Amino acid sequence: MPDLYSFTFDQEQALPILARGGFNTVDTFNYAGDGRIYSKTNKAATDPIDIVSDFPWTKSPKTSRTDVPVAYIKEKRLLTNSTLANFFYSVLAGADVLETTGERLQSGNIQIGANTLNIYDSLSAVGASYPGVNKALEFTKNAAIGTGGFIKTEVEKYKDMAEGFLDEGRFKDKILQPYNGLYYTEDTGFKYFLPYLSNSYLEADNVFSEDSQKILGLSQIAETLDTAFQAVRGATFMDKPGIYVEQSKQYNFGQDGRSFDINFPLLNTGTYEDIKRNWQLLFGLIYQNKPGRINRNLLELPVIYEFFIEGLAYMPYSYITQIGIDFIGNRRTMGIDIPSFNSTSGNESLAERTTINSVIPDAYNVNIRFSGLNKETRNFLIRSLGDPIIKVRERGEI
């Protein structure tokens, strides 16, 4: 039975990546220079690592596992740091704003239910002309949509660049397109079918607060008016025991996503091939979820995941917050064949190393927690009703 992956070093022999489907000796890569690495080194289709059907986590025959709940996991490598990603995402968000900015700033009309309110008329009606506000809005309109406007020019300058980075990380479903560009990633070729045996189903938690999402400008006007009203209110009702005016609270969106626990055993009481594949699976999971140092300045970051359980959860961006592997039962030292290297030049300790003596227990107990990088929204729940992110027996593009 073939290895689950191979070790492929970069040009400088600094740090290997795990490559599914064998290594490519033609197109070598350099961490410092190349952006996309996996799509450069691994151009072959790769099958999912199907733990549900192909690994010894239960003594039940494969025919009895067809109705086991499955978590579909697709692994992704981050291409940029968060500062650059946030810059480009802000540009794309700004482009969305410009599509509706012109008309609203020109007219001053805002919609509240079935009624249309003109912000300029409303300010004048309460005796607050606030010429500075009008000038600020006029300046914003010209900067945003006017010919040669600064905001418009800057957005147009960077929008094409931001769109170009998306490539394979672009979501095709319209319900997910608001998340395009939040993270720039490439697929690593690692895809998993994991048994989902936990109790967590659906949940919702919301927070409303006074200070969340204050609108710049409008909140200052409201505070100015409220200060004046408080003086009048205090003088009018100074003899009353309680004075308080309720304030509407704003929804606090937050950034924390849901978490899902994946727990399963791996048995080492069968064939040697089972033992070897168990070891390779666990080593690979841990390896991919640790940072790697390329040189004194550069780090290769842990991977992130697209996560799907049909009808239960979808997370476009998640990460492993915790992974623990424990020994169960008796243990012994065994020789284990390790995956091959494309080259070990400059790494003498690895030269001609094909087998290691590792501690092998009767079984492993695997605990993995996946946590979303985004607040769970209706978009994600709707997407959980669609096709899995990995088709059964998937072949074709990574």
Residue pairs with C-beta under 8 A, 6 or more apart in sequence:
1 273
1 276
1 277
3 280
3 337
3 339
3 340
4 20
4 49
4 277
4 280
4 281
4 284
4 339
5 18
5 19
5 20
5 190
5 280
5 284
5 339
6 18
6 19
6 22
6 23
6 339
6 340
6 341
6 342
7 16
7 17
7 18
7 19
7 23
7 339
7 340
7 341
7 342
8 16
8 17
8 18
8 19
8 23
8 24
8 41
8 341
8 342
9 15
9 16
9 341
9 342
9 343
9 344
9 347
10 16
10 17
10 28
10 29
10 30
10 31
11 28
11 29
11 30
12 30
12 31
13 343
13 344
13 345
13 346
13 347
14 31
14 294
14 295
15 31
15 292
15 293
15 294
15 300
16 341
16 342
17 37
17 38
17 41
17 188
18 188
18 190
18 284
18 287
18 288
18 339
19 38
19 41
19 42
19 189
20 42
20 46
20 188
20 189
20 190
21 42
21 44
21 45
21 46
21 189
22 44
23 41
23 42
23 340
23 342
24 40
24 41
24 42
24 43
25 342
27 40
27 41
28 41
29 37
29 40
29 41
31 37
31 294
31 298
31 300
32 294
32 295
32 298
34 40
35 79
36 79
36 186
37 77
37 186
38 77
38 186
38 187
38 188
38 189
38 398
39 168
39 186
39 187
39 398
42 189
42 398
45 395
45 396
45 397
45 398
46 189
46 190
46 191
46 398
47 191
47 393
47 394
47 395
48 72
48 191
48 192
48 193
48 390
48 394
49 190
49 191
49 192
49 193
49 281
50 192
50 193
51 57
51 192
51 193
51 194
51 195
51 264
51 281
52 65
52 68
52 70
52 193
52 194
52 195
53 62
53 65
53 193
55 266
55 274
55 277
55 278
55 281
56 266
56 267
56 268
56 269
56 270
56 274
56 278
57 195
57 264
57 265
57 266
57 267
58 65
58 265
58 267
59 267
68 195
69 195
69 196
69 197
69 309
70 193
70 194
70 195
70 196
70 309
70 310
71 192
71 193
71 194
71 195
71 196
71 260
71 262
71 307
71 308
71 309
71 370
72 191
72 192
72 193
72 307
72 308
72 309
72 310
72 388
72 389
72 390
73 191
73 192
73 193
73 194
73 305
73 306
73 307
73 308
73 370
73 390
74 187
74 190
74 191
74 305
74 306
74 389
74 390
75 187
75 188
75 189
75 190
75 191
75 192
75 288
75 303
75 304
75 305
76 169
76 183
76 185
76 186
76 187
76 188
76 303
76 304
76 305
76 306
77 185
77 186
77 187
77 188
77 301
77 303
78 183
78 184
78 185
78 301
78 303
78 304
79 165
79 184
79 185
79 186
80 165
80 184
85 181
85 182
85 183
85 184
87 158
88 158
88 161
88 162
88 165
88 181
88 184
89 162
89 181
89 182
91 154
91 155
91 158
91 159
91 162
92 159
92 162
92 163
92 180
92 181
94 151
94 155
95 155
95 159
97 144
98 144
98 145
98 151
98 152
98 155
101 141
101 144
101 145
102 141
102 144
102 145
104 110
105 137
105 138
105 140
105 141
105 144
105 145
106 141
107 118
108 118
108 119
108 120
108 121
108 137
109 116
109 117
109 118
109 119
110 116
110 117
110 118
110 119
111 117
120 134
123 129
123 130
123 133
123 221
126 225
128 221
128 225
130 221
133 217
133 221
136 217
140 151
142 149
143 149
143 150
143 151
143 152
144 151
144 152
145 152
146 152
162 181
163 181
165 181
165 184
166 180
166 181
166 184
168 186
168 187
169 180
169 183
169 184
169 185
169 186
170 180
171 177
171 179
171 180
171 316
173 383
173 386
175 379
175 382
175 383
176 316
176 379
176 383
178 379
179 316
179 317
179 374
179 379
182 317
182 374
183 304
183 317
183 373
185 304
187 398
188 288
188 303
188 398
189 398
190 284
190 288
190 303
191 390
191 394
193 390
194 262
194 264
194 368
195 262
195 264
196 260
196 262
196 309
196 312
197 263
197 264
198 260
198 261
198 262
198 263
200 260
200 261
201 312
202 312
203 258
204 376
206 251
207 251
207 252
207 254
208 249
208 250
208 251
208 252
209 249
209 250
209 252
210 247
210 249
210 250
211 250
212 249
212 250
212 251
212 252
212 253
213 250
213 251
213 252
213 253
214 250
233 243
233 245
234 243
237 243
253 375
254 375
255 373
255 374
255 375
256 371
256 372
256 375
257 315
257 318
257 371
257 372
257 373
257 374
257 375
257 376
258 313
258 315
258 371
258 372
258 376
259 321
259 369
259 370
259 371
259 372
260 307
260 309
260 313
260 369
260 370
260 371
261 367
261 368
261 369
262 366
262 367
262 368
262 369
262 370
263 365
263 366
263 367
263 368
264 366
265 328
265 363
265 364
265 365
265 366
266 278
266 281
266 282
266 363
266 364
266 366
267 274
267 278
267 362
267 363
268 274
268 275
268 278
268 360
268 361
268 362
268 363
268 364
269 362
269 363
275 334
275 336
275 360
276 336
276 337
278 364
279 336
279 358
279 360
280 338
280 339
282 325
282 364
282 366
285 320
285 323
285 368
286 323
286 325
288 302
288 303
289 302
289 303
289 320
289 323
290 302
291 299
291 300
291 301
291 302
292 299
292 300
293 299
293 300
294 300
302 319
302 320
303 319
304 317
304 318
304 319
304 373
305 315
305 317
305 318
305 319
305 320
305 370
306 315
306 316
306 317
306 318
306 389
307 313
307 314
307 315
307 318
307 370
307 372
308 314
308 315
308 384
308 388
308 389
308 390
309 384
310 384
310 385
310 388
311 384
311 385
312 384
313 376
313 380
313 384
314 380
314 381
314 383
314 384
314 389
315 370
315 372
315 373
315 374
315 376
315 380
316 374
316 380
316 383
317 372
317 373
317 374
318 370
318 371
318 372
318 373
319 370
319 371
319 373
320 368
320 369
320 370
320 371
321 369
321 370
321 371
322 367
322 368
322 369
323 366
323 367
323 368
323 369
324 366
324 367
325 364
325 365
325 366
325 367
326 364
326 365
326 367
327 359
327 361
327 363
327 364
327 365
328 361
328 362
328 363
328 364
328 365
329 361
329 362
329 363
330 361
330 362
331 359
331 360
331 361
331 362
332 359
332 360
333 357
333 358
333 359
333 360
334 357
334 358
334 360
335 355
335 356
335 357
336 355
336 356
336 357
336 358
336 360
337 354
337 355
338 353
338 354
338 355
338 356
340 354
341 350
344 350
344 351
344 352
344 353
374 380
